[in-house]
Amino acid sequence: MGLGPASTQNSTASRRGFILGSLSLLLCAPFMGSRLSFAAAPFSPLRQLAKDKGIAFGFAVDPKKLDADATYRDVVARQADILVPENALKWQTVHPEPERYDFSQADTLAAFAQVHQQRLRGHTFCWHRALPDWVYKTVTPTNAESVLNAHITTVAAHYRGRMASWDVVNEAIQLEDGQPGGLRNAFWYQMLGPRYLDVAFHAAHKADPGAVLCYNDYGLEKDTHYGESRRAAVLTLLQGLIKRGVPIHGLGIQSHLRLGDTFGPELARFILAVRALGLAVYVTELDVDDSQFNGSMQARDDAVAATYKRYLEAVLATRAVSTVITWGVWDSPHIAGAVQDHGRPAQRPLVFGPQGEIKPASWVVEHVFEGAQPPRL
């Protein structure tokens, strides 16, 4: 399957514009000897480039767009080796009423993945958002464990053997809440205390014993006081789960970046510390928030590409990251990232432009995968 019309039409022009118009970016990276030096070279599917290095590359996907947009289907099929539903497995979508589950959207994605020989990733069982109203109205500390168990068992069993991994607990750390261990004072914590994590992981493992079970969180990327504090809390959380014999197998680093972010050595040390616990490490929700940028489109694209380059080179150099997933397939204006302090939408936050257009970030990610060493697993 080929790229969509816009991708094919714009690929050579985008590469030429990137190489000739992005001097500052080129000065940051020795592209000599790379196919980035040749504007006429074809763009290689990221799916295969990453796979050749033992890395899974993929997207968070909207199943409704798979039904409605042939170009979207084509880009997802061509570029991705692993897919995760953006919203289709969150509680409010998959479990909208106490006695009713709706797997239709996620089943659409699962069927697509099977046809195109792609892996699946489930997201998410425990999160402080996207809960339907009935949960708040009917769940109490008395019945919370049984409700949580039933939900996880039903959903995980529905996809038993088909999910490569699950985000079992998402964003459980919120240092500002002042709870022991830095845990977020969110719904399941209020109902069950810290043991809700153990309950969730045990239920998921029992229902889908072959899947890699992950803890997933944001704010772990930068060598700032905020980033270091969150990394320390997450590492302590992971160590505690392992010590208690909880079946956890991986960490998802969401990787909601901001334009111009730089990444220091402590990020690599953190990734290696997690890997030393015997856990897989995945990049799960990668995007670059460019909402505060006021320059030209070319300058915006170059800056986004440079941020992708710095981050992916940093994390892949650890040889501990085995999956890279972007939070979306192609650019459309939206509020990017996990924590927002403004309402301006990001314009060009993803690896591909609208309709799968090849843009500077596309070439950079291709280049980074070309130069990556396989993870040490």
KEKE-3310 file (N, C-alpha, C; in steps of 0.2 Angstrom, whole numbers, plus 5000, padded with zeros to 4 digits):
npx = (5004:5003:5008:4996:4989:4993:5004:5013:5014:5020:5032:5046:5047:5046:5057:5067:5065:5067:5081:5087:5082:5084:5096:5100:5096:5103:5116:5116:5116:5126:5123:5129:5132:5121:5104:5097:5104:5101:5090:5082:5079:5068:5055:5057:5046:5042:5038:5045:5059:5061:5057:5067:5077:5074:5064:5047:5037:5023:5006:4994:4977:4962:4948:4936:4940:4947:4937:4932:4941:4951:4964:4969:4968:4978:4990:4991:4992:5004:5014:5014:5018:5013:4998:4988:4972:4966:4955:4946:4946:4945:4936:4923:4920:4921:4914:4900:4889:4883:4880:4883:4894:4904:4912:4914:4921:4935:4936:4935:4948:4956:4953:4958:4971:4974:4973:4983:4994:4999:5004:4995:4990:4984:4974:4966:4966:4965:4963:4962:4953:4940:4930:4914:4898:4891:4900:4904:4892:4888:4899:4907:4918:4915:4911:4920:4932:4927:4920:4930:4938:4929:4927:4941:4943:4933:4936:4950:4949:4942:4950:4960:4976:4978:4983:4998:5003:4997:4991:4990:4988:4987:4995:4997:5004:5005:5012:5009:4997:5000:5000:5005:5019:5018:5006:4992:4978:4965:4950:4950:4960:4954:4944:4950:4962:4981:4982:4974:4982:4988:4977:4972:4983:4985:4972:4972:4983:4978:4967:4973:4986:4997:5001:5011:5012:5009:5014:5010:5015:5017:5028:5041:5053:5062:5077:5074:5070:5056:5054:5064:5059:5047:5052:5059:5048:5041:5050:5051:5038:5037:5047:5041:5030:5036:5042:5032:5027:5019:5012:5020:5027:5032:5036:5028:5033:5026:5030:5026:5031:5038:5041:5057:5062:5076:5086:5094:5107:5102:5089:5093:5099:5088:5080:5088:5089:5076:5075:5085:5077:5071:5061:5052:5054:5044:5041:5026:5016:5020:5023:5025:5023:5019:5013:5016:5023:5028:5033:5037:5029:5039:5050:5043:5041:5054:5059:5051:5055:5068:5067:5061:5072:5082:5076:5073:5085:5092:5084:5084:5097:5100:5098:5087:5074:5061:5049:5041:5028:5017:5006:4994:4991:4993:4996:4984:4976:4976:4974:4989:4998:5000:4998:4991:4993:4988:4977:4980:4980:4991:4999:5008:5012:5015:5023:5020:5013:4997:4985:4995:5006:5023:5036:5048:5050:5046:5057:5068:5064:5065:5079:5084:5080:5086:5100:5099:5104:5100:5089:5095:5089)
npy = (4994:5011:5028:5041:5053:5066:5064:5058:5067:5078:5073:5073:5087:5092:5086:5092:5105:5105:5101:5111:5123:5122:5126:5128:5116:5106:5109:5104:5091:5078:5074:5069:5056:5050:5045:5057:5066:5066:5073:5067:5055:5041:5041:5030:5018:5020:5010:4998:5002:5004:4992:4984:4987:4981:4988:4994:5004:5015:5021:5031:5028:5033:5024:5027:5035:5026:5019:5030:5037:5034:5038:5040:5026:5021:5027:5023:5009:5008:5014:5010:4998:4995:4998:5009:5012:5028:5033:5023:5012:5018:5020:5028:5026:5012:5006:5011:5010:5003:4989:4987:4985:4991:4986:4990:5000:4998:4985:4987:4992:4982:4972:4978:4979:4965:4961:4969:4964:4970:4974:4976:4988:4991:5004:5012:5005:5010:5027:5044:5051:5052:5043:5036:5044:5035:5028:5037:5039:5026:5019:5014:5014:5001:4993:4995:4988:4976:4981:4987:4976:4968:4976:4976:4963:4959:4967:4965:4951:4950:4954:4945:4938:4945:4958:4966:4973:4982:4997:4998:5005:5023:5038:5040:5047:5062:5074:5086:5083:5079:5066:5050:5043:5051:5049:5051:5060:5053:5046:5031:5029:5036:5028:5015:5017:5015:5002:5000:5000:4987:4979:4981:4977:4964:4959:4962:4954:4941:4940:4942:4934:4934:4946:4961:4971:4988:5002:5019:5036:5054:5069:5065:5067:5078:5085:5093:5101:5097:5087:5077:5075:5069:5058:5051:5048:5039:5029:5024:5020:5009:5000:4997:4990:4979:4973:4969:4959:4961:4959:4967:4973:4983:5001:5015:5029:5044:5055:5068:5082:5098:5112:5115:5109:5102:5088:5080:5070:5064:5059:5047:5040:5037:5029:5018:5014:5010:4999:4991:4986:4975:4979:4982:4997:5009:5022:5031:5040:5050:5067:5084:5099:5114:5125:5138:5144:5157:5159:5156:5143:5135:5137:5133:5119:5115:5117:5109:5096:5096:5095:5082:5075:5077:5071:5058:5053:5053:5044:5032:5030:5024:5011:5004:5006:5000:5002:5015:5026:5038:5051:5051:5051:5060:5078:5089:5103:5104:5102:5099:5087:5082:5090:5106:5123:5133:5138:5137:5129:5116:5115:5108:5095:5082:5067:5066:5076:5084:5073:5063:5069:5071:5078:5089:5083:5070:5065:5067:5057:5046:5046:5045:5032:5025:5026:5020:5009:4991:4988:4982:4968)
npz = (5000:4996:5001:5005:4993:4995:5003:4994:4984:4991:4996:4990:4989:5002:5008:5001:5004:5018:5019:5012:5018:5032:5040:5053:5060:5053:5056:5069:5068:5061:5045:5034:5023:5027:5021:5022:5015:5002:4992:4983:4987:4991:5004:5017:5024:5041:5050:5045:5045:5059:5064:5059:5067:5079:5086:5089:5080:5081:5081:5091:5087:5079:5079:5072:5061:5054:5048:5040:5032:5019:5016:5028:5033:5025:5028:5041:5040:5032:5039:5052:5065:5077:5086:5096:5103:5104:5112:5113:5122:5134:5150:5148:5135:5132:5143:5145:5153:5168:5166:5153:5140:5127:5114:5101:5094:5097:5093:5079:5077:5081:5072:5060:5063:5063:5050:5044:5050:5062:5079:5095:5107:5123:5131:5143:5160:5173:5177:5181:5174:5161:5166:5166:5171:5179:5187:5197:5203:5208:5213:5228:5243:5247:5237:5227:5224:5218:5207:5200:5197:5190:5178:5173:5171:5162:5150:5148:5146:5134:5125:5126:5123:5112:5114:5114:5125:5139:5146:5162:5174:5174:5175:5189:5198:5207:5214:5220:5227:5239:5245:5252:5245:5234:5227:5217:5222:5217:5210:5211:5220:5231:5234:5237:5242:5241:5237:5226:5214:5215:5215:5202:5193:5196:5192:5179:5174:5177:5169:5156:5154:5145:5141:5141:5155:5160:5169:5166:5163:5163:5161:5164:5157:5156:5163:5175:5191:5193:5184:5189:5202:5199:5192:5202:5211:5203:5200:5213:5215:5206:5211:5223:5219:5212:5223:5231:5223:5213:5197:5186:5171:5163:5159:5153:5146:5143:5135:5131:5124:5124:5112:5108:5119:5129:5133:5146:5154:5165:5161:5153:5163:5172:5163:5161:5174:5177:5167:5173:5183:5177:5169:5154:5143:5136:5124:5124:5120:5111:5106:5101:5108:5100:5102:5107:5098:5086:5073:5056:5045:5040:5049:5061:5058:5057:5070:5077:5072:5076:5090:5091:5086:5095:5107:5103:5099:5112:5120:5113:5112:5124:5122:5128:5126:5118:5110:5101:5101:5093:5098:5090:5072:5061:5059:5066:5072:5089:5107:5114:5124:5142:5153:5153:5152:5145:5132:5118:5103:5098:5082:5073:5078:5077:5069:5055:5043:5039:5031:5030:5025:5021:5031:5039:5052:5049:5041:5050:5060:5053:5050:5063:5067:5057:5061:5074:5087:5090:5104:5120:5125)
capx = (5000:5007:5006:4991:4991:4997:5011:5017:5015:5024:5038:5052:5048:5047:5064:5072:5064:5070:5088:5090:5080:5085:5103:5102:5095:5108:5122:5115:5117:5130:5119:5133:5132:5114:5100:5095:5108:5099:5083:5078:5078:5062:5054:5056:5041:5045:5037:5050:5065:5061:5057:5074:5082:5071:5060:5041:5034:5016:5002:4987:4973:4955:4945:4931:4944:4949:4931:4929:4946:4955:4971:4971:4969:4984:4996:4992:4994:5010:5019:5014:5019:5009:4992:4984:4966:4966:4950:4941:4946:4944:4930:4917:4918:4920:4909:4896:4883:4885:4879:4884:4901:4904:4919:4914:4927:4941:4936:4937:4955:4959:4952:4962:4978:4975:4974:4989:5000:5001:5002:4990:4992:4978:4975:4969:4961:4964:4965:4958:4949:4937:4926:4907:4895:4888:4905:4904:4886:4887:4904:4909:4923:4913:4911:4925:4936:4923:4918:4937:4940:4925:4929:4947:4943:4929:4939:4956:4948:4939:4956:4966:4981:4978:4986:5005:5004:4991:4992:4985:4987:4989:4996:4995:5008:5003:5016:5006:4992:5003:4998:5011:5022:5017:5001:4987:4972:4960:4945:4952:4964:4950:4940:4954:4969:4986:4981:4971:4986:4989:4971:4972:4988:4983:4966:4974:4987:4974:4963:4977:4992:5003:5002:5015:5007:5013:5013:5011:5015:5020:5033:5047:5057:5067:5081:5072:5067:5050:5056:5068:5055:5042:5055:5060:5042:5039:5055:5049:5032:5039:5051:5037:5026:5040:5044:5026:5025:5013:5014:5021:5032:5035:5035:5027:5035:5022:5034:5023:5037:5037:5045:5064:5065:5082:5086:5100:5110:5098:5084:5095:5100:5082:5078:5092:5087:5070:5077:5088:5072:5068:5055:5052:5053:5041:5038:5019:5012:5025:5021:5029:5018:5022:5007:5018:5028:5025:5036:5034:5028:5045:5053:5040:5043:5061:5060:5048:5059:5074:5065:5060:5079:5086:5073:5073:5092:5093:5081:5086:5105:5101:5096:5083:5068:5059:5043:5039:5021:5015:4999:4990:4993:4995:4994:4978:4976:4973:4978:4994:5002:4996:4996:4990:4992:4985:4972:4981:4981:4997:4998:5011:5015:5016:5028:5017:5008:4990:4984:5001:5012:5030:5038:5055:5050:5046:5064:5072:5063:5068:5086:5086:5079:5092:5106:5098:5106:5094:5088:5097:5083)
capy = (5000:5017:5034:5045:5057:5072:5062:5056:5074:5083:5070:5076:5094:5093:5084:5097:5111:5103:5101:5118:5128:5121:5125:5127:5109:5102:5110:5100:5084:5076:5070:5067:5049:5048:5047:5063:5070:5066:5075:5063:5048:5040:5040:5023:5017:5020:5003:4993:5004:5003:4984:4981:4988:4978:4993:4994:5011:5015:5027:5031:5028:5034:5019:5030:5038:5020:5018:5035:5040:5029:5040:5038:5019:5019:5029:5018:5002:5008:5017:5008:4991:4994:5003:5009:5016:5034:5033:5017:5007:5021:5018:5031:5023:5004:5003:5017:5009:4997:4982:4987:4986:4993:4985:4991:5004:4994:4979:4989:4993:4975:4969:4981:4977:4958:4961:4972:4961:4975:4973:4981:4990:4993:5010:5011:5002:5015:5034:5049:5055:5048:5039:5038:5047:5030:5026:5042:5038:5020:5015:5016:5010:4994:4989:4998:4982:4971:4984:4988:4969:4966:4980:4974:4956:4959:4970:4961:4944:4951:4954:4940:4935:4949:4964:4965:4976:4986:5002:4996:5011:5029:5044:5039:5051:5069:5076:5091:5081:5078:5059:5046:5040:5055:5046:5056:5059:5053:5042:5024:5030:5038:5022:5009:5018:5014:4995:5000:4998:4980:4976:4982:4973:4957:4957:4961:4948:4935:4940:4942:4933:4934:4953:4965:4976:4994:5009:5024:5042:5060:5073:5061:5068:5083:5086:5099:5098:5094:5080:5073:5073:5064:5051:5048:5045:5034:5023:5021:5016:5003:4996:4994:4985:4973:4970:4966:4953:4963:4957:4973:4971:4989:5008:5019:5036:5047:5059:5074:5086:5105:5114:5117:5105:5098:5082:5079:5063:5060:5055:5041:5036:5035:5024:5012:5011:5006:4993:4987:4982:4970:4981:4985:5004:5011:5029:5029:5046:5056:5073:5090:5105:5119:5130:5145:5146:5162:5160:5154:5136:5131:5137:5129:5112:5113:5117:5102:5091:5096:5092:5075:5072:5077:5067:5051:5051:5052:5038:5026:5028:5019:5004:5001:5008:4995:5004:5022:5027:5045:5051:5053:5049:5066:5084:5092:5107:5101:5104:5093:5086:5079:5096:5112:5130:5138:5135:5138:5122:5114:5115:5103:5092:5075:5065:5067:5082:5082:5068:5059:5073:5070:5084:5088:5078:5063:5064:5066:5051:5041:5046:5042:5025:5022:5026:5017:5002:4987:4987:4976:4965)
capz = (5000:4996:5005:5002:4987:4998:5005:4988:4980:4994:4999:4988:4990:5009:5010:4998:5008:5024:5019:5010:5022:5039:5041:5060:5062:5050:5060:5075:5066:5055:5041:5029:5023:5028:5015:5022:5011:4995:4992:4978:4990:4993:5011:5019:5030:5048:5052:5043:5048:5066:5065:5057:5073:5085:5089:5087:5079:5079:5082:5094:5081:5080:5074:5067:5055:5050:5044:5036:5028:5015:5016:5035:5033:5021:5032:5047:5037:5029:5043:5059:5067:5083:5086:5102:5103:5107:5117:5113:5128:5141:5153:5146:5129:5132:5148:5147:5158:5173:5164:5146:5137:5120:5111:5093:5091:5098:5089:5073:5077:5082:5065:5055:5065:5061:5043:5042:5054:5067:5086:5098:5114:5126:5135:5149:5165:5179:5175:5185:5169:5156:5169:5165:5177:5183:5192:5202:5207:5211:5216:5235:5245:5249:5231:5222:5221:5214:5201:5196:5195:5184:5172:5170:5169:5156:5145:5146:5143:5128:5120:5129:5118:5106:5116:5116:5131:5142:5151:5168:5178:5170:5178:5197:5202:5207:5220:5223:5231:5246:5247:5253:5239:5229:5223:5215:5226:5212:5212:5213:5227:5236:5235:5239:5244:5237:5235:5219:5209:5215:5212:5194:5190:5197:5188:5172:5173:5178:5163:5150:5156:5141:5139:5145:5159:5161:5172:5161:5166:5160:5165:5166:5151:5157:5169:5179:5198:5192:5181:5193:5207:5196:5190:5208:5213:5198:5202:5220:5214:5202:5215:5228:5215:5211:5230:5233:5219:5208:5190:5182:5166:5159:5160:5148:5146:5138:5131:5128:5124:5121:5107:5111:5125:5128:5137:5149:5156:5170:5158:5152:5169:5174:5159:5163:5181:5176:5164:5178:5187:5173:5166:5147:5143:5130:5123:5122:5118:5109:5102:5102:5108:5096:5102:5109:5092:5082:5067:5049:5045:5039:5055:5065:5056:5058:5077:5079:5070:5080:5096:5090:5085:5102:5111:5101:5100:5119:5123:5109:5114:5130:5120:5133:5123:5112:5107:5101:5098:5093:5101:5084:5066:5058:5062:5066:5078:5095:5113:5115:5130:5147:5157:5150:5156:5140:5127:5111:5100:5094:5075:5069:5084:5076:5064:5049:5042:5037:5026:5029:5022:5024:5033:5042:5057:5046:5039:5056:5063:5048:5051:5069:5066:5053:5065:5081:5089:5093:5111:5123:5129)
cpx = (5004:5004:5000:4993:4995:5004:5016:5019:5020:5031:5044:5053:5049:5054:5069:5071:5068:5078:5091:5088:5081:5092:5104:5101:5101:5114:5122:5117:5121:5126:5123:5133:5125:5110:5097:5099:5106:5092:5079:5076:5071:5061:5053:5050:5044:5044:5042:5057:5066:5061:5064:5079:5079:5066:5053:5039:5027:5013:4996:4982:4966:4951:4940:4934:4946:4943:4930:4934:4951:4962:4973:4973:4976:4990:4997:4994:5002:5016:5020:5015:5015:5004:4990:4978:4967:4961:4945:4941:4946:4937:4923:4915:4917:4915:4905:4891:4886:4885:4881:4891:4900:4911:4919:4920:4934:4942:4938:4945:4958:4958:4957:4969:4979:4977:4980:4995:5003:4999:4997:4992:4986:4979:4968:4964:4960:4967:4960:4953:4945:4932:4919:4904:4893:4893:4905:4898:4885:4893:4906:4915:4921:4913:4916:4930:4933:4922:4925:4939:4936:4926:4935:4947:4939:4933:4946:4954:4945:4945:4962:4970:4981:4982:4993:5006:4997:4994:4987:4983:4991:4989:4994:4999:5006:5006:5012:5000:4994:5001:5005:5013:5021:5011:4996:4981:4966:4955:4946:4956:4959:4945:4944:4960:4974:4985:4977:4975:4988:4983:4971:4977:4987:4977:4968:4978:4983:4970:4967:4984:4998:5005:5007:5011:5012:5010:5015:5011:5019:5025:5039:5053:5063:5071:5080:5070:5061:5051:5059:5063:5050:5046:5057:5054:5040:5043:5053:5043:5033:5043:5046:5032:5029:5041:5038:5023:5020:5016:5014:5027:5035:5033:5034:5029:5031:5025:5030:5028:5034:5042:5051:5066:5072:5082:5093:5102:5105:5092:5087:5097:5094:5080:5082:5091:5081:5071:5081:5083:5069:5062:5056:5051:5050:5040:5031:5015:5015:5022:5025:5024:5022:5017:5010:5023:5024:5028:5033:5033:5034:5049:5050:5042:5050:5062:5057:5052:5066:5073:5064:5067:5082:5083:5074:5080:5094:5090:5083:5093:5105:5100:5092:5075:5066:5053:5043:5033:5020:5008:4995:4994:4996:4992:4987:4978:4972:4977:4982:4996:4997:4994:4996:4990:4990:4980:4973:4983:4988:4995:5001:5015:5017:5022:5026:5013:5001:4989:4991:5007:5018:5033:5045:5055:5050:5053:5068:5071:5066:5075:5088:5085:5084:5098:5105:5102:5100:5095:5092:5092:5084)
cpy = (5006:5023:5037:5050:5063:5070:5061:5063:5078:5080:5073:5083:5096:5091:5090:5104:5111:5104:5108:5123:5127:5120:5124:5120:5105:5103:5106:5093:5082:5071:5067:5059:5046:5049:5053:5068:5071:5067:5071:5056:5047:5039:5033:5022:5016:5013:4998:4996:5003:4995:4981:4982:4985:4983:4993:5002:5011:5022:5026:5032:5029:5029:5022:5033:5032:5019:5023:5038:5035:5031:5038:5031:5017:5021:5024:5012:5002:5010:5014:5000:4990:5000:5003:5013:5022:5034:5027:5012:5011:5020:5021:5028:5015:5002:5009:5017:5003:4990:4982:4989:4987:4992:4987:4995:5000:4988:4981:4990:4986:4971:4971:4979:4969:4958:4964:4970:4966:4972:4978:4982:4993:4999:5012:5009:5007:5022:5038:5052:5049:5042:5041:5040:5041:5028:5030:5041:5032:5016:5018:5012:5003:4990:4991:4992:4978:4975:4985:4981:4967:4969:4977:4967:4955:4962:4967:4954:4945:4951:4949:4937:4939:4956:4962:4968:4980:4991:5001:5002:5017:5035:5044:5043:5058:5072:5081:5089:5080:5071:5055:5043:5045:5053:5052:5055:5058:5047:5035:5024:5032:5032:5016:5010:5016:5007:4995:4998:4990:4976:4976:4978:4966:4955:4957:4955:4941:4934:4939:4940:4933:4941:4957:4971:4981:4999:5014:5031:5048:5063:5070:5063:5073:5083:5092:5096:5095:5087:5075:5071:5068:5057:5047:5044:5039:5028:5020:5017:5009:4998:4993:4989:4978:4969:4967:4960:4955:4962:4964:4972:4977:4996:5011:5026:5040:5051:5065:5080:5093:5108:5117:5114:5102:5093:5080:5072:5060:5056:5048:5037:5033:5029:5017:5009:5007:4999:4988:4983:4976:4972:4983:4993:5006:5019:5028:5034:5052:5061:5079:5096:5111:5125:5137:5147:5151:5163:5157:5146:5132:5131:5133:5121:5110:5113:5110:5096:5091:5094:5085:5072:5072:5072:5059:5048:5049:5046:5032:5025:5024:5012:5000:5002:5004:4997:5012:5023:5035:5045:5055:5051:5054:5072:5086:5097:5104:5103:5098:5093:5084:5085:5102:5118:5135:5134:5135:5131:5122:5113:5109:5098:5085:5073:5067:5073:5080:5078:5064:5063:5072:5077:5083:5083:5071:5061:5063:5059:5045:5040:5043:5035:5021:5021:5022:5010:4998:4988:4981:4973:4959)
cpz = (5000:5000:5001:4997:4990:5000:4999:4984:4984:4997:4997:4989:4997:5011:5007:5002:5015:5024:5017:5015:5030:5041:5049:5062:5059:5054:5066:5074:5060:5050:5035:5029:5024:5021:5016:5018:5004:4995:4988:4981:4992:5001:5013:5025:5037:5051:5051:5046:5055:5068:5064:5063:5079:5089:5085:5086:5078:5081:5087:5088:5084:5076:5070:5061:5051:5045:5038:5031:5025:5016:5023:5036:5030:5025:5038:5045:5035:5034:5050:5060:5073:5084:5093:5101:5107:5113:5118:5118:5135:5143:5150:5139:5129:5137:5150:5152:5162:5170:5156:5144:5130:5117:5103:5090:5091:5094:5081:5072:5077:5075:5060:5057:5063:5054:5041:5046:5059:5074:5089:5105:5117:5131:5137:5155:5170:5177:5179:5180:5165:5160:5168:5172:5182:5188:5198:5207:5210:5215:5223:5237:5246:5242:5225:5219:5217:5207:5197:5193:5189:5178:5169:5167:5162:5150:5143:5143:5136:5122:5122:5123:5112:5107:5118:5123:5133:5146:5157:5172:5174:5175:5186:5201:5202:5214:5223:5227:5238:5249:5248:5246:5233:5225:5222:5219:5221:5214:5215:5220:5232:5238:5239:5242:5239:5234:5228:5214:5209:5213:5205:5191:5190:5193:5181:5170:5173:5171:5156:5152:5152:5139:5144:5149:5161:5165:5167:5164:5162:5164:5167:5161:5153:5163:5173:5186:5197:5189:5185:5199:5205:5195:5197:5211:5209:5200:5208:5219:5211:5207:5220:5225:5215:5218:5232:5229:5214:5201:5186:5177:5163:5161:5154:5149:5141:5133:5127:5129:5122:5117:5110:5117:5124:5134:5140:5151:5161:5167:5156:5158:5172:5170:5160:5170:5181:5172:5168:5182:5183:5169:5158:5148:5136:5130:5120:5120:5115:5105:5104:5102:5106:5097:5104:5103:5088:5075:5061:5050:5044:5046:5060:5064:5058:5066:5080:5078:5074:5087:5096:5089:5092:5107:5109:5101:5107:5121:5119:5111:5120:5128:5125:5131:5117:5108:5107:5097:5099:5095:5095:5078:5062:5061:5061:5072:5084:5101:5115:5122:5136:5152:5153:5154:5151:5136:5120:5109:5097:5086:5071:5074:5082:5070:5057:5049:5040:5031:5025:5026:5025:5025:5037:5048:5055:5044:5045:5059:5059:5049:5057:5069:5062:5057:5072:5081:5092:5101:5114:5128:5132)
residu = (MET:GLY:LEU:GLY:PRO:ALA:SER:THR:GLN:ASN:SER:THR:ALA:SER:ARG:ARG:GLY:PHE:ILE:LEU:GLY:SER:LEU:SER:LEU:LEU:LEU:CYS:ALA:PRO:PHE:MET:GLY:SER:ARG:LEU:SER:PHE:ALA:ALA:ALA:PRO:PHE:SER:PRO:LEU:ARG:GLN:LEU:ALA:LYS:ASP:LYS:GLY:ILE:ALA:PHE:GLY:PHE:ALA:VAL:ASP:PRO:LYS:LYS:LEU:ASP:ALA:ASP:ALA:THR:TYR:ARG:ASP:VAL:VAL:ALA:ARG:GLN:ALA:ASP:ILE:LEU:VAL:PRO:GLU:ASN:ALA:LEU:LYS:TRP:GLN:THR:VAL:HIS:PRO:GLU:PRO:GLU:ARG:TYR:ASP:PHE:SER:GLN:ALA:ASP:THR:LEU:ALA:ALA:PHE:ALA:GLN:VAL:HIS:GLN:GLN:ARG:LEU:ARG:GLY:HIS:THR:PHE:CYS:TRP:HIS:ARG:ALA:LEU:PRO:ASP:TRP:VAL:TYR:LYS:THR:VAL:THR:PRO:THR:ASN:ALA:GLU:SER:VAL:LEU:ASN:ALA:HIS:ILE:THR:THR:VAL:ALA:ALA:HIS:TYR:ARG:GLY:ARG:MET:ALA:SER:TRP:ASP:VAL:VAL:ASN:GLU:ALA:ILE:GLN:LEU:GLU:ASP:GLY:GLN:PRO:GLY:GLY:LEU:ARG:ASN:ALA:PHE:TRP:TYR:GLN:MET:LEU:GLY:PRO:ARG:TYR:LEU:ASP:VAL:ALA:PHE:HIS:ALA:ALA:HIS:LYS:ALA:ASP:PRO:GLY:ALA:VAL:LEU:CYS:TYR:ASN:ASP:TYR:GLY:LEU:GLU:LYS:ASP:THR:HIS:TYR:GLY:GLU:SER:ARG:ARG:ALA:ALA:VAL:LEU:THR:LEU:LEU:GLN:GLY:LEU:ILE:LYS:ARG:GLY:VAL:PRO:ILE:HIS:GLY:LEU:GLY:ILE:GLN:SER:HIS:LEU:ARG:LEU:GLY:ASP:THR:PHE:GLY:PRO:GLU:LEU:ALA:ARG:PHE:ILE:LEU:ALA:VAL:ARG:ALA:LEU:GLY:LEU:ALA:VAL:TYR:VAL:THR:GLU:LEU:ASP:VAL:ASP:ASP:SER:GLN:PHE:ASN:GLY:SER:MET:GLN:ALA:ARG:ASP:ASP:ALA:VAL:ALA:ALA:THR:TYR:LYS:ARG:TYR:LEU:GLU:ALA:VAL:LEU:ALA:THR:ARG:ALA:VAL:SER:THR:VAL:ILE:THR:TRP:GLY:VAL:TRP:ASP:SER:PRO:HIS:ILE:ALA:GLY:ALA:VAL:GLN:ASP:HIS:GLY:ARG:PRO:ALA:GLN:ARG:PRO:LEU:VAL:PHE:GLY:PRO:GLN:GLY:GLU:ILE:LYS:PRO:ALA:SER:TRP:VAL:VAL:GLU:HIS:VAL:PHE:GLU:GLY:ALA:GLN:PRO:PRO:ARG:LEU)
# end
